[in-house]
Amino acid sequence: MSVLPAPVRAVVDAINNGDTEAFVAAFTPDGVIDDWGRVLRGAEGIASWAATDAIGQDATITVTSAVTSGHVTEIQFDWRSNRFNGQSHAFLTVAGDKVSEFRIPSPQ
C-alpha cells in the first residue's frame, strides 16, 4: 500500500480516534462529503455526516490499499460501525494541507 498523504491520514485518524473536531478540521472550509450521492457541504455538513454515519456510529476505517494520482487518493477500506459494516472505496481530493472532497461512490 502506498503511503497516505497527510490530509487523508488526518481524516482516517480522526474517524478512528472518534474525534469530530479533528475530522472537521481536516477539511477545507468549503469541503464536501459525497456519500452515495448524498452531498454535505462545509463544516456543518461534515460534522453532520460524522455524527450520523461515522464517529457517532463508533466507526473504524482500515485502509487496505491506496493509490494517489495528482491531488486524488483512491482508498479501498474496511468499515466497521453501528450503521454499516463491509468493504468499500472512496476518493479523497487534497487541496493544500486539507481534504476538499471525500467521495464514496454508490456500489454499482
TORDOVO-480224 format. One record per residue (C-alpha): residue number from 1; residue in one letter; chain; x, y, z. Coordinates in steps of 0.5 Angstrom, whole numbers, plus 500, padded with zeros to 3 digits. Each point is the difference from the previous one (the first is absolute). Layout:
n NUM | res a | chain A | px X | py Y | pz Z
...
This chain:
n 1 | res m | chain A | px 500 | py 500 | pz 500
n 2 | res s | chain A | px 503 | py 507 | pz 498
n 3 | res v | chain A | px 500 | py 505 | pz 506
n 4 | res l | chain A | px 494 | py 504 | pz 501
n 5 | res p | chain A | px 501 | py 508 | pz 499
n 6 | res a | chain A | px 500 | py 503 | pz 507
n 7 | res p | chain A | px 493 | py 503 | pz 499
n 8 | res v | chain A | px 497 | py 494 | pz 498
n 9 | res r | chain A | px 503 | py 497 | pz 506
n 10 | res a | chain A | px 497 | py 505 | pz 504
n 11 | res v | chain A | px 493 | py 498 | pz 498
n 12 | res v | chain A | px 502 | py 493 | pz 501
n 13 | res d | chain A | px 503 | py 501 | pz 507
n 14 | res a | chain A | px 494 | py 505 | pz 502
n 15 | res i | chain A | px 495 | py 494 | pz 499
n 16 | res n | chain A | px 504 | py 495 | pz 503
n 17 | res n | chain A | px 501 | py 505 | pz 506
n 18 | res g | chain A | px 493 | py 502 | pz 501
n 19 | res d | chain A | px 502 | py 507 | pz 499
n 20 | res t | chain A | px 495 | py 504 | pz 497
n 21 | res e | chain A | px 503 | py 507 | pz 501
n 22 | res a | chain A | px 507 | py 497 | pz 496
n 23 | res f | chain A | px 495 | py 497 | pz 495
n 24 | res v | chain A | px 497 | py 506 | pz 498
n 25 | res a | chain A | px 507 | py 504 | pz 501
n 26 | res a | chain A | px 503 | py 495 | pz 495
n 27 | res f | chain A | px 495 | py 503 | pz 494
n 28 | res t | chain A | px 501 | py 507 | pz 496
n 29 | res p | chain A | px 494 | py 505 | pz 503
n 30 | res d | chain A | px 496 | py 498 | pz 493
n 31 | res g | chain A | px 502 | py 493 | pz 501
n 32 | res v | chain A | px 495 | py 495 | pz 497
n 33 | res i | chain A | px 498 | py 492 | pz 502
n 34 | res d | chain A | px 496 | py 497 | pz 495
n 35 | res d | chain A | px 498 | py 493 | pz 503
n 36 | res w | chain A | px 496 | py 496 | pz 494
n 37 | res g | chain A | px 497 | py 507 | pz 497
n 38 | res r | chain A | px 498 | py 503 | pz 507
n 39 | res v | chain A | px 504 | py 506 | pz 500
n 40 | res l | chain A | px 502 | py 504 | pz 506
n 41 | res r | chain A | px 504 | py 507 | pz 500
n 42 | res g | chain A | px 504 | py 504 | pz 505
n 43 | res a | chain A | px 502 | py 499 | pz 507
n 44 | res e | chain A | px 493 | py 499 | pz 502
n 45 | res g | chain A | px 498 | py 495 | pz 495
n 46 | res i | chain A | px 507 | py 496 | pz 501
n 47 | res a | chain A | px 498 | py 500 | pz 508
n 48 | res s | chain A | px 493 | py 497 | pz 498
n 49 | res w | chain A | px 503 | py 494 | pz 496
n 50 | res a | chain A | px 505 | py 499 | pz 505
n 51 | res a | chain A | px 494 | py 500 | pz 505
n 52 | res t | chain A | px 495 | py 495 | pz 496
n 53 | res d | chain A | px 505 | py 496 | pz 496
n 54 | res a | chain A | px 507 | py 500 | pz 503
n 55 | res i | chain A | px 502 | py 502 | pz 507
n 56 | res g | chain A | px 493 | py 500 | pz 503
n 57 | res q | chain A | px 499 | py 493 | pz 498
n 58 | res d | chain A | px 507 | py 498 | pz 503
n 59 | res a | chain A | px 503 | py 498 | pz 493
n 60 | res t | chain A | px 507 | py 498 | pz 499
n 61 | res i | chain A | px 503 | py 500 | pz 493
n 62 | res t | chain A | px 506 | py 496 | pz 498
n 63 | res v | chain A | px 503 | py 502 | pz 493
n 64 | res t | chain A | px 502 | py 493 | pz 497
n 65 | res s | chain A | px 503 | py 504 | pz 493
n 66 | res a | chain A | px 501 | py 507 | pz 498
n 67 | res v | chain A | px 502 | py 503 | pz 493
n 68 | res t | chain A | px 502 | py 507 | pz 499
n 69 | res s | chain A | px 500 | py 504 | pz 494
n 70 | res g | chain A | px 501 | py 507 | pz 500
n 71 | res h | chain A | px 495 | py 503 | pz 505
n 72 | res v | chain A | px 496 | py 494 | pz 501
n 73 | res t | chain A | px 501 | py 494 | pz 504
n 74 | res e | chain A | px 495 | py 494 | pz 499
n 75 | res i | chain A | px 500 | py 495 | pz 506
n 76 | res q | chain A | px 497 | py 493 | pz 501
n 77 | res f | chain A | px 498 | py 499 | pz 507
n 78 | res d | chain A | px 496 | py 496 | pz 505
n 79 | res w | chain A | px 495 | py 504 | pz 504
n 80 | res r | chain A | px 497 | py 498 | pz 507
n 81 | res s | chain A | px 495 | py 504 | pz 503
n 82 | res n | chain A | px 493 | py 499 | pz 504
n 83 | res r | chain A | px 497 | py 502 | pz 493
n 84 | res f | chain A | px 504 | py 497 | pz 494
n 85 | res n | chain A | px 505 | py 494 | pz 500
n 86 | res g | chain A | px 504 | py 498 | pz 494
n 87 | res q | chain A | px 505 | py 501 | pz 494
n 88 | res s | chain A | px 499 | py 507 | pz 497
n 89 | res h | chain A | px 504 | py 505 | pz 496
n 90 | res a | chain A | px 501 | py 508 | pz 500
n 91 | res f | chain A | px 503 | py 505 | pz 496
n 92 | res l | chain A | px 503 | py 506 | pz 504
n 93 | res t | chain A | px 503 | py 506 | pz 497
n 94 | res v | chain A | px 505 | py 504 | pz 503
n 95 | res a | chain A | px 501 | py 508 | pz 500
n 96 | res g | chain A | px 506 | py 503 | pz 503
n 97 | res d | chain A | px 500 | py 496 | pz 507
n 98 | res k | chain A | px 493 | py 498 | pz 501
n 99 | res v | chain A | px 495 | py 496 | pz 496
n 100 | res s | chain A | px 495 | py 504 | pz 496
n 101 | res e | chain A | px 496 | py 494 | pz 498
n 102 | res f | chain A | px 498 | py 493 | pz 503
n 103 | res r | chain A | px 496 | py 496 | pz 495
n 104 | res i | chain A | px 497 | py 493 | pz 501
n 105 | res p | chain A | px 497 | py 498 | pz 493
n 106 | res s | chain A | px 494 | py 495 | pz 501
n 107 | res p | chain A | px 501 | py 493 | pz 498
n 108 | res q | chain A | px 499 | py 498 | pz 493
